[in-house]
Amino acid sequence: MTEKHAEKNVVIIGGGIAGLTAAAYLSRAGMDVHLFERHTQPGGYISSFSRRGFTFPAGPTSFGSNGIVFPILEELGLREKCRFIPASRQLNWNRHDNCHDLLLHSPAQVCDELSAIFPHERRSLRRYFRWVETGGRGFRGLFESGLMFSGGKGALGQGLRLWLHNPLFPWAMAVARGRTNRSLHARYFRDPELIRMLDGLGYPVMTAATTLGMWVSYFQDYHRPLGGMQTIADVFAQSVREHGGHIHLGQGVRRILIDHGTAAGVRLTDETEIRARWVVSAADMRSTFLDMIGREHLLPSLITKLERGRPSESIFAVYLGLDDSAEMAASLGRFQADHIFFRCADGEYLQAVLLSKDNPSIVPPGRHALWLGRFASCEPWHDLEGAAYRQRKEDEAQDLIRRGEELVPGLSRHIEVMETASPLTFERYTGNWRGASAGWNWDPADNPQIKPATDVELKNFYCAGHWTYSPGGVPSAMITAWYIAQEILHHWHMNPASISP
């Protein structure tokens, strides 16, 4: 028999950074907030896990603020409760028996160093990085303006001021219009090695405007929390609880209850029903609509969008805890930055992150934590199970370690802890369809451009998270939650009467 509970103000589905952000704002305002997270700790994609004293990120290894993350932390009074260090990037590859280590420090510096390696592309590199520098100034002005929080109010005036301070920004955006990273690089360059190297930064296919934002973040806007990504989630969760909000861990949602076209609460996986005035889903969008709401409540146009959309690429990752040997310390010396894009001898790319660089609290004394990963499709994994699945994971992990040894000689001899994560692992533990790493696919041809406010005819229901706004990621998840919290608070203040059981 289904157990029913008295009606609450707000139920939030999912305890990732979007759900936590919405819960933090709403609980701080005095609303009765209940967040349900099916796992035993909050954080979702920004959670961490520990093995024998080594702490590893379950999802991203760093994040860009994009003028969003830090302002939200400031507004919630949480900025001083987290300590951050810069996350730096470099490009590494071996060419003609030479090792190249290229720090991504500034447009001019990267242009000069690439020009020395590819002198025949010098003029094109100058043109390209002039676009990066010009567009980057505009993006920085946009981030600093607070325009993302305006909701369109005063956007014209702010846009005019942005244009006056960065008169060439419209030109930079015109260059980007209608192009992807791949078509943009093919327009500027002819050398296939240089093109492939630049294409390998970021997601495989993304808009040229997103590419511009990527460069801005690489140069000055990527950050890592001391103690690991879980510290951010824990600070948010503590704030929610301190303001009277309720976080229910280990409790998933099976169904969103709908009464006459209005979201009225949720049914948990144990069949308990929780009634609520508002329901916010910060969970996987496809599962939210097709499973929790159901096709019978969806417009045919939305079902079509859901069925044609593709998720962002998943990842195969290896998490390594390394010993404190002198050989290992010397081999890791190539990490001038903590994040490396590495071109292997066969031309393939992988990412390597020295998680413990400037962050020793996440490892036992003297040890090192290393993350190796590459993009991977989920489809080839879905038919595997049992021994076949375990063997595929082992083979993929050993291949990554073998490639990693091109960058870190002797790596395999110094492993104390090893964990692996396939696309199925990410799908299972994050709930993201096909193990998507950042919402819908960043290729505009595969992004369904779903807008819940207009595509869903359901009152008192909202979506937040990296599926809700493209390109996805930590800033997108947080800004969507910010907007939803403001809208719910507006309606609540208009009608703040208490709710009777």
GUROZA-653242 format. One record per residue (C-alpha): residue in one letter; x, y, z. Coordinates in steps of 0.2 Angstrom, whole numbers, m for minus. Example, Ala and Ser with C-alpha at 12.3 -4.5 7.8 and 13.67 -1.06 7.14 Angstrom:
<recs>
+-------+-------+-------+-------+
| kolse |  east | north |    up |
+-------+-------+-------+-------+
|     A |    62 |   m22 |    39 |
|     S |    68 |    m5 |    36 |
+-------+-------+-------+-------+
</recs>
This chain:
<recs>
+-------+-------+-------+-------+
| kolse |  east | north |    up |
+-------+-------+-------+-------+
|     M |     0 |     0 |     0 |
|     T |     7 |    17 |    m5 |
|     E |    11 |    28 |    10 |
|     K |     6 |    47 |     8 |
|     H |    15 |    61 |    17 |
|     A |     8 |    79 |    21 |
|     E |    12 |    91 |     7 |
|     K |    28 |   100 |     6 |
|     N |    33 |   116 |    m2 |
|     V |    46 |   109 |   m15 |
|     V |    53 |    92 |   m19 |
|     I |    69 |    92 |   m29 |
|     I |    74 |    76 |   m38 |
|     G |    93 |    74 |   m39 |
|     G |   107 |    79 |   m27 |
|     G |   120 |    85 |   m40 |
|     I |   126 |   103 |   m41 |
|     A |   110 |   109 |   m49 |
|     G |    98 |   101 |   m36 |
|     L |   110 |   107 |   m22 |
|     T |   110 |   125 |   m29 |
|     A |    91 |   126 |   m30 |
|     A |    89 |   118 |   m13 |
|     A |   101 |   131 |    m5 |
|     Y |    92 |   146 |   m12 |
|     L |    75 |   139 |    m8 |
|     S |    79 |   133 |    10 |
|     R |    88 |   149 |    14 |
|     A |    72 |   159 |    10 |
|     G |    63 |   148 |    22 |
|     M |    54 |   136 |    11 |
|     D |    51 |   118 |    16 |
|     V |    63 |   109 |     4 |
|     H |    65 |    90 |     2 |
|     L |    79 |    84 |   m10 |
|     F |    79 |    66 |   m14 |
|     E |    96 |    58 |   m20 |
|     R |    97 |    40 |   m24 |
|     H |   115 |    38 |   m19 |
|     T |   122 |    38 |    m1 |
|     Q |   131 |    55 |    m3 |
|     P |   127 |    71 |   m12 |
|     G |   136 |    78 |   m27 |
|     G |   131 |    68 |   m42 |
|     Y |   144 |    72 |   m55 |
|     I |   154 |    83 |   m43 |
|     S |   156 |    70 |   m30 |
|     S |   172 |    61 |   m25 |
|     F |   176 |    43 |   m19 |
|     S |   191 |    37 |    m9 |
|     R |   202 |    21 |   m10 |
|     R |   215 |    18 |     3 |
|     G |   218 |    36 |     7 |
|     F |   217 |    42 |   m11 |
|     T |   203 |    54 |   m16 |
|     F |   197 |    54 |   m34 |
|     P |   184 |    64 |   m43 |
|     A |   168 |    54 |   m49 |
|     G |   166 |    67 |   m63 |
|     P |   175 |    83 |   m69 |
|     T |   192 |    86 |   m62 |
|     S |   190 |   105 |   m63 |
|     F |   177 |   118 |   m68 |
|     G |   176 |   135 |   m76 |
|     S |   166 |   148 |   m66 |
|     N |   160 |   157 |   m82 |
|     G |   155 |   172 |   m71 |
|     I |   142 |   160 |   m63 |
|     V |   150 |   148 |   m50 |
|     F |   159 |   161 |   m39 |
|     P |   145 |   174 |   m39 |
|     I |   133 |   160 |   m33 |
|     L |   144 |   155 |   m20 |
|     E |   146 |   173 |   m14 |
|     E |   127 |   176 |   m14 |
|     L |   124 |   160 |    m4 |
|     G |   138 |   165 |     8 |
|     L |   148 |   150 |     4 |
|     R |   163 |   157 |    m5 |
|     E |   174 |   157 |    10 |
|     K |   170 |   139 |    15 |
|     C |   178 |   132 |    m1 |
|     R |   196 |   135 |    m5 |
|     F |   201 |   134 |   m24 |
|     I |   217 |   134 |   m34 |
|     P |   219 |   137 |   m52 |
|     A |   218 |   122 |   m64 |
|     S |   231 |   124 |   m78 |
|     R |   232 |   116 |   m95 |
|     Q |   246 |   111 |  m107 |
|     L |   248 |   102 |  m123 |
|     N |   261 |    88 |  m124 |
|     W |   267 |    77 |  m139 |
|     N |   283 |    70 |  m146 |
|     R |   287 |    75 |  m164 |
|     H |   303 |    71 |  m174 |
|     D |   311 |    64 |  m158 |
|     N |   307 |    80 |  m149 |
|     C |   296 |    82 |  m133 |
|     H |   285 |    97 |  m134 |
|     D |   277 |   104 |  m118 |
|     L |   266 |   119 |  m122 |
|     L |   258 |   128 |  m108 |
|     L |   241 |   136 |  m112 |
|     H |   245 |   153 |  m103 |
|     S |   239 |   166 |  m115 |
|     P |   234 |   168 |  m133 |
|     A |   250 |   177 |  m138 |
|     Q |   261 |   165 |  m129 |
|     V |   252 |   150 |  m137 |
|     C |   253 |   158 |  m154 |
|     D |   272 |   161 |  m153 |
|     E |   276 |   144 |  m147 |
|     L |   265 |   135 |  m160 |
|     S |   272 |   147 |  m174 |
|     A |   290 |   141 |  m169 |
|     I |   284 |   122 |  m171 |
|     F |   273 |   126 |  m187 |
|     P |   282 |   140 |  m195 |
|     H |   272 |   138 |  m211 |
|     E |   256 |   141 |  m202 |
|     R |   263 |   157 |  m193 |
|     R |   252 |   169 |  m202 |
|     S |   236 |   159 |  m199 |
|     L |   241 |   156 |  m181 |
|     R |   242 |   175 |  m179 |
|     R |   225 |   177 |  m187 |
|     Y |   217 |   163 |  m177 |
|     F |   224 |   169 |  m160 |
|     R |   219 |   187 |  m164 |
|     W |   201 |   181 |  m165 |
|     V |   204 |   171 |  m148 |
|     E |   211 |   186 |  m139 |
|     T |   197 |   198 |  m146 |
|     G |   183 |   186 |  m143 |
|     G |   191 |   182 |  m126 |
|     R |   190 |   200 |  m120 |
|     G |   172 |   201 |  m125 |
|     F |   168 |   185 |  m115 |
|     R |   177 |   191 |  m100 |
|     G |   167 |   207 |  m101 |
|     L |   151 |   196 |  m102 |
|     F |   156 |   186 |   m87 |
|     E |   160 |   201 |   m77 |
|     S |   144 |   210 |   m82 |
|     G |   132 |   199 |   m73 |
|     L |   122 |   198 |   m88 |
|     M |   118 |   179 |   m86 |
|     F |   109 |   184 |   m70 |
|     S |    98 |   197 |   m78 |
|     G |    85 |   187 |   m85 |
|     G |    84 |   199 |  m100 |
|     K |    81 |   214 |   m89 |
|     G |    93 |   228 |   m94 |
|     A |   101 |   217 |  m106 |
|     L |   101 |   230 |  m120 |
|     G |   110 |   243 |  m109 |
|     Q |   123 |   230 |  m103 |
|     G |   125 |   224 |  m121 |
|     L |   129 |   242 |  m126 |
|     R |   142 |   244 |  m113 |
|     L |   150 |   228 |  m117 |
|     W |   151 |   233 |  m135 |
|     L |   158 |   250 |  m131 |
|     H |   172 |   242 |  m120 |
|     N |   175 |   228 |  m133 |
|     P |   170 |   236 |  m150 |
|     L |   177 |   221 |  m160 |
|     F |   168 |   208 |  m150 |
|     P |   153 |   208 |  m163 |
|     W |   167 |   204 |  m176 |
|     A |   173 |   189 |  m166 |
|     M |   155 |   182 |  m164 |
|     A |   152 |   185 |  m183 |
|     V |   167 |   174 |  m187 |
|     A |   160 |   160 |  m175 |
|     R |   142 |   161 |  m182 |
|     G |   137 |   145 |  m190 |
|     R |   153 |   136 |  m188 |
|     T |   160 |   122 |  m177 |
|     N |   177 |   120 |  m170 |
|     R |   181 |   108 |  m184 |
|     S |   175 |   120 |  m198 |
|     L |   184 |   135 |  m190 |
|     H |   200 |   126 |  m189 |
|     A |   199 |   120 |  m207 |
|     R |   196 |   137 |  m212 |
|     Y |   211 |   144 |  m204 |
|     F |   224 |   130 |  m206 |
|     R |   231 |   118 |  m218 |
|     D |   243 |   107 |  m208 |
|     P |   233 |    91 |  m203 |
|     E |   243 |    89 |  m187 |
|     L |   240 |   106 |  m181 |
|     I |   221 |   105 |  m186 |
|     R |   220 |    88 |  m177 |
|     M |   228 |    95 |  m161 |
|     L |   217 |   110 |  m160 |
|     D |   201 |    99 |  m164 |
|     G |   207 |    88 |  m149 |
|     L |   204 |   102 |  m137 |
|     G |   187 |   101 |  m128 |
|     Y |   173 |    91 |  m135 |
|     P |   174 |    82 |  m152 |
|     V |   162 |    94 |  m161 |
|     M |   156 |   110 |  m153 |
|     T |   151 |   127 |  m159 |
|     A |   164 |   140 |  m163 |
|     A |   157 |   151 |  m150 |
|     T |   159 |   137 |  m137 |
|     T |   177 |   135 |  m143 |
|     L |   180 |   153 |  m140 |
|     G |   173 |   151 |  m122 |
|     M |   184 |   136 |  m120 |
|     W |   200 |   146 |  m124 |
|     V |   195 |   159 |  m111 |
|     S |   192 |   146 |   m98 |
|     Y |   209 |   137 |  m102 |
|     F |   219 |   153 |  m100 |
|     Q |   211 |   160 |   m84 |
|     D |   195 |   152 |   m78 |
|     Y |   197 |   134 |   m73 |
|     H |   198 |   130 |   m54 |
|     R |   200 |   115 |   m43 |
|     P |   194 |   114 |   m25 |
|     L |   206 |   109 |   m12 |
|     G |   201 |    92 |    m5 |
|     G |   193 |    87 |   m20 |
|     M |   176 |    90 |   m29 |
|     Q |   166 |    83 |   m15 |
|     T |   170 |    98 |    m4 |
|     I |   159 |   109 |   m15 |
|     A |   144 |    97 |   m13 |
|     D |   147 |    95 |     5 |
|     V |   147 |   114 |     8 |
|     F |   130 |   116 |    m2 |
|     A |   122 |   101 |     8 |
|     Q |   128 |   108 |    24 |
|     S |   120 |   125 |    20 |
|     V |   104 |   117 |    15 |
|     R |   102 |   108 |    31 |
|     E |   107 |   123 |    42 |
|     H |    93 |   132 |    34 |
|     G |    80 |   119 |    38 |
|     G |    81 |   109 |    21 |
|     H |    80 |    91 |    21 |
|     I |    92 |    80 |    10 |
|     H |    86 |    62 |     9 |
|     L |   101 |    51 |     3 |
|     G |    98 |    33 |    m3 |
|     Q |    80 |    38 |    m9 |
|     G |    76 |    38 |   m27 |
|     V |    61 |    45 |   m36 |
|     R |    51 |    33 |   m47 |
|     R |    37 |    44 |   m53 |
|     I |    32 |    62 |   m53 |
|     L |    13 |    64 |   m48 |
|     I |     2 |    74 |   m60 |
|     D |   m15 |    80 |   m55 |
|     H |   m25 |    88 |   m70 |
|     G |    m9 |    95 |   m79 |
|     T |     0 |   100 |   m63 |
|     A |    15 |    92 |   m54 |
|     A |     9 |    88 |   m37 |
|     G |    23 |    78 |   m29 |
|     V |    33 |    62 |   m32 |
|     R |    32 |    43 |   m28 |
|     L |    48 |    36 |   m22 |
|     T |    56 |    19 |   m26 |
|     D |    49 |    12 |   m10 |
|     E |    31 |    18 |   m16 |
|     T |    30 |    32 |    m3 |
|     E |    21 |    47 |   m10 |
|     I |    27 |    65 |    m6 |
|     R |    15 |    79 |   m11 |
|     A |    22 |    96 |   m15 |
|     R |    17 |   112 |   m23 |
|     W |    32 |   112 |   m34 |
|     V |    43 |    99 |   m41 |
|     V |    60 |   102 |   m48 |
|     S |    70 |    88 |   m58 |
|     A |    88 |    90 |   m57 |
|     A |    90 |    72 |   m64 |
|     D |    93 |    66 |   m81 |
|     M |    81 |    74 |   m93 |
|     R |    77 |    59 |  m104 |
|     S |    73 |    49 |   m88 |
|     T |    63 |    63 |   m81 |
|     F |    52 |    65 |   m96 |
|     L |    50 |    47 |  m102 |
|     D |    50 |    37 |   m85 |
|     M |    45 |    49 |   m71 |
|     I |    32 |    59 |   m81 |
|     G |    28 |    47 |   m94 |
|     R |    24 |    49 |  m113 |
|     E |     6 |    51 |  m110 |
|     H |     9 |    68 |  m102 |
|     L |    21 |    74 |  m116 |
|     L |    18 |    83 |  m132 |
|     P |    23 |    73 |  m147 |
|     S |    35 |    86 |  m153 |
|     L |    45 |    84 |  m136 |
|     I |    45 |    65 |  m138 |
|     T |    52 |    67 |  m156 |
|     K |    66 |    79 |  m149 |
|     L |    70 |    66 |  m135 |
|     E |    71 |    52 |  m147 |
|     R |    82 |    61 |  m160 |
|     G |    94 |    70 |  m147 |
|     R |   111 |    62 |  m143 |
|     P |   120 |    64 |  m127 |
|     S |   137 |    72 |  m125 |
|     E |   151 |    60 |  m125 |
|     S |   155 |    48 |  m111 |
|     I |   172 |    44 |  m104 |
|     F |   183 |    29 |  m100 |
|     A |   194 |    34 |   m85 |
|     V |   207 |    26 |   m75 |
|     Y |   211 |    32 |   m57 |
|     L |   228 |    29 |   m51 |
|     G |   236 |    30 |   m34 |
|     L |   255 |    31 |   m36 |
|     D |   269 |    27 |   m24 |
|     D |   282 |    40 |   m17 |
|     S |   297 |    33 |   m27 |
|     A |   310 |    45 |   m33 |
|     E |   307 |    37 |   m51 |
|     M |   289 |    42 |   m50 |
|     A |   292 |    59 |   m44 |
|     A |   305 |    62 |   m58 |
|     S |   293 |    55 |   m71 |
|     L |   279 |    67 |   m66 |
|     G |   290 |    81 |   m68 |
|     R |   283 |    84 |   m86 |
|     F |   267 |    91 |   m77 |
|     Q |   271 |   109 |   m77 |
|     A |   252 |   111 |   m77 |
|     D |   240 |    99 |   m68 |
|     H |   230 |    95 |   m84 |
|     I |   238 |    88 |  m100 |
|     F |   231 |    85 |  m117 |
|     F |   243 |    72 |  m123 |
|     R |   246 |    66 |  m141 |
|     C |   251 |    48 |  m141 |
|     A |   264 |    41 |  m154 |
|     D |   250 |    34 |  m165 |
|     G |   241 |    51 |  m166 |
|     E |   227 |    47 |  m153 |
|     Y |   224 |    59 |  m139 |
|     L |   221 |    56 |  m120 |
|     Q |   220 |    68 |  m105 |
|     A |   230 |    66 |   m90 |
|     V |   227 |    75 |   m74 |
|     L |   239 |    75 |   m59 |
|     L |   226 |    77 |   m46 |
|     S |   238 |    79 |   m32 |
|     K |   248 |    93 |   m39 |
|     D |   246 |   107 |   m27 |
|     N |   233 |    97 |   m18 |
|     P |   242 |    85 |    m7 |
|     S |   227 |    83 |     5 |
|     I |   219 |    70 |    m7 |
|     V |   233 |    58 |    m5 |
|     P |   243 |    49 |     8 |
|     P |   260 |    58 |    12 |
|     G |   272 |    58 |    m2 |
|     R |   260 |    49 |   m14 |
|     H |   252 |    55 |   m30 |
|     A |   235 |    54 |   m38 |
|     L |   234 |    53 |   m57 |
|     W |   218 |    52 |   m69 |
|     L |   219 |    46 |   m86 |
|     G |   204 |    47 |   m98 |
|     R |   197 |    49 |  m115 |
|     F |   180 |    51 |  m123 |
|     A |   171 |    35 |  m126 |
|     S |   154 |    30 |  m134 |
|     C |   142 |    20 |  m123 |
|     E |   135 |    10 |  m136 |
|     P |   148 |    m4 |  m138 |
|     W |   147 |    m7 |  m119 |
|     H |   129 |   m10 |  m118 |
|     D |   129 |   m28 |  m124 |
|     L |   143 |   m33 |  m113 |
|     E |   140 |   m41 |   m96 |
|     G |   149 |   m52 |   m83 |
|     A |   166 |   m59 |   m88 |
|     A |   166 |   m50 |  m106 |
|     Y |   162 |   m33 |   m98 |
|     R |   176 |   m35 |   m85 |
|     Q |   188 |   m41 |   m98 |
|     R |   184 |   m26 |  m109 |
|     K |   187 |   m14 |   m94 |
|     E |   203 |   m22 |   m90 |
|     D |   209 |   m21 |  m109 |
|     E |   204 |    m3 |  m110 |
|     A |   213 |     1 |   m93 |
|     Q |   229 |    m7 |   m99 |
|     D |   228 |     2 |  m115 |
|     L |   227 |    19 |  m106 |
|     I |   241 |    15 |   m94 |
|     R |   252 |     9 |  m109 |
|     R |   248 |    26 |  m118 |
|     G |   251 |    35 |  m101 |
|     E |   268 |    28 |  m100 |
|     E |   273 |    38 |  m116 |
|     L |   270 |    53 |  m105 |
|     V |   275 |    46 |   m88 |
|     P |   289 |    33 |   m90 |
|     G |   288 |    18 |   m78 |
|     L |   270 |    22 |   m73 |
|     S |   264 |     4 |   m72 |
|     R |   278 |    m1 |   m60 |
|     H |   272 |    12 |   m47 |
|     I |   253 |     9 |   m45 |
|     E |   247 |     6 |   m28 |
|     V |   228 |     9 |   m31 |
|     M |   218 |     7 |   m47 |
|     E |   200 |    10 |   m51 |
|     T |   192 |    11 |   m68 |
|     A |   176 |    18 |   m75 |
|     S |   167 |    14 |   m91 |
|     P |   153 |    23 |   m99 |
|     L |   142 |    11 |   m91 |
|     T |   149 |    15 |   m74 |
|     F |   145 |    33 |   m77 |
|     E |   128 |    29 |   m82 |
|     R |   125 |    18 |   m67 |
|     Y |   132 |    30 |   m54 |
|     T |   126 |    47 |   m61 |
|     G |   110 |    42 |   m69 |
|     N |   115 |    52 |   m85 |
|     W |   108 |    43 |  m100 |
|     R |   122 |    34 |  m109 |
|     G |   135 |    41 |   m96 |
|     A |   134 |    58 |  m104 |
|     S |   147 |    69 |   m97 |
|     A |   139 |    86 |  m100 |
|     G |   121 |    85 |  m105 |
|     W |   116 |    85 |  m123 |
|     N |   129 |    83 |  m137 |
|     W |   139 |    99 |  m140 |
|     D |   137 |    96 |  m158 |
|     P |   123 |   108 |  m164 |
|     A |   117 |    95 |  m176 |
|     D |   114 |    82 |  m162 |
|     N |   107 |    94 |  m149 |
|     P |    88 |    93 |  m148 |
|     Q |    87 |   111 |  m140 |
|     I |    74 |   106 |  m128 |
|     K |    67 |   121 |  m118 |
|     P |    56 |   114 |  m104 |
|     A |    47 |   130 |  m101 |
|     T |    39 |   129 |  m118 |
|     D |    41 |   111 |  m123 |
|     V |    32 |   104 |  m107 |
|     E |    14 |   108 |  m103 |
|     L |    15 |   104 |   m85 |
|     K |    12 |   117 |   m71 |
|     N |    22 |   119 |   m56 |
|     F |    36 |   108 |   m63 |
|     Y |    54 |   114 |   m67 |
|     C |    70 |   106 |   m74 |
|     A |    87 |   111 |   m69 |
|     G |   104 |   104 |   m73 |
|     H |   117 |   102 |   m87 |
|     W |   103 |    95 |   m98 |
|     T |    93 |   111 |   m97 |
|     Y |   105 |   123 |  m106 |
|     S |   118 |   119 |  m118 |
|     P |   133 |   118 |  m118 |
|     G |   131 |   108 |  m101 |
|     G |   143 |   108 |   m87 |
|     V |   144 |   115 |   m69 |
|     P |   141 |   133 |   m73 |
|     S |   126 |   128 |   m84 |
|     A |   119 |   117 |   m70 |
|     M |   120 |   131 |   m57 |
|     I |   113 |   145 |   m67 |
|     T |    98 |   135 |   m72 |
|     A |    95 |   131 |   m54 |
|     W |    97 |   149 |   m50 |
|     Y |    84 |   155 |   m62 |
|     I |    72 |   141 |   m56 |
|     A |    74 |   146 |   m38 |
|     Q |    70 |   164 |   m42 |
|     E |    54 |   159 |   m51 |
|     I |    48 |   148 |   m37 |
|     L |    52 |   161 |   m24 |
|     H |    43 |   174 |   m34 |
|     H |    27 |   163 |   m35 |
|     W |    29 |   159 |   m16 |
|     H |    30 |   177 |   m11 |
|     M |    15 |   181 |   m21 |
|     N |     5 |   167 |   m12 |
|     P |    15 |   162 |     4 |
|     A |     0 |   155 |    14 |
|     S |     5 |   139 |    23 |
|     I |     0 |   123 |    15 |
|     S |   m12 |   112 |    25 |
|     P |    m9 |    93 |    26 |
+-------+-------+-------+-------+
</recs>
